[in-house]
Amino acid sequence: EEDIHKKDEL
Amino acid sequence: MNIFRLIGDMSHLLAIILLLLKMWKTRSCAGISGKSQILFALVFASRYLDLFTSFVSVYNSVMKIFFISTSLLTVYLMYFKFRATYDSNHDTFRVEFLVIPVGGLAFLVNHEFSPLEILWTFSIYLESVAILPQLFMMSKTGEAETITSHYLFALGSYRALYILNWVYRYYFEGFFDLIAVVAGCVQTILYCDFFYLYITKVLKGKRITLPA
């Protein structure tokens, strides 16, 4: 599952 | 990271540098909406709080720090150093009509009801409309300097390129963030009228002037 707290986009 | 995302980020970077250079070289912030710049500073400050909670990459952290610090620098230059040149009579958009509804929406429509996530959502929604005071100011004065037009074109292109990035990521990575995509589309649509003027006027060597 993807971690929504890790924001890769700026 | 794909090519659209990279060019989008570079375009965003270029926009900010263009604006700072314009102000520094002319010692003036004429034609720039301080209200939009305050909103952008608020956008970055509320979005990049995750600098303290999670690490993604050096690129990610450096860019976040750059965006926060340059947006604060821009606000400082406008409201302190070059305040005498700030055209506040034309910068009359009521920002509370953006910040309050956007704040409410961030509480209601988000991925997770937690402080950081609500602030992130708030920043995404706010960014989509943060340019409105600037566009409003241009429509009031009926003109824009060429360098200001370049700044706005780079700033608008950034989110348009992000849309291509999201299309790419949807097909090749299965990634889809509805909040970012909808807000990004709204943001890009707001620039369309300006894009048209930029292509038909500025690229042909003319200044942007609007009929009264």
Contacts between the chains, C-beta under 8 A, distances in Angstrom:
chain1	res1	chain2	res2	distance
A	2	B	175	7.8
A	3	B	54	7.9
A	4	B	111	5.4
A	4	B	112	6.5
A	4	B	117	7.2
A	5	B	50	6.8
A	5	B	53	7.0
A	5	B	54	5.7
A	5	B	116	6.9
A	5	B	117	7.4
A	6	B	50	7.9
A	6	B	54	5.2
A	6	B	56	5.8
A	7	B	47	7.7
A	7	B	50	5.7
A	7	B	54	7.8
A	7	B	56	7.0
A	7	B	120	6.7
A	8	B	56	5.3
A	8	B	57	7.7
A	8	B	60	6.5
A	9	B	5	7.2
A	9	B	162	7.4
A	9	B	165	7.9
A	9	B	180	7.0
A	10	B	9	6.0
A	10	B	12	7.3
A	10	B	60	7.3
A	10	B	63	5.5
A	10	B	64	6.8
A	10	B	67	7.0
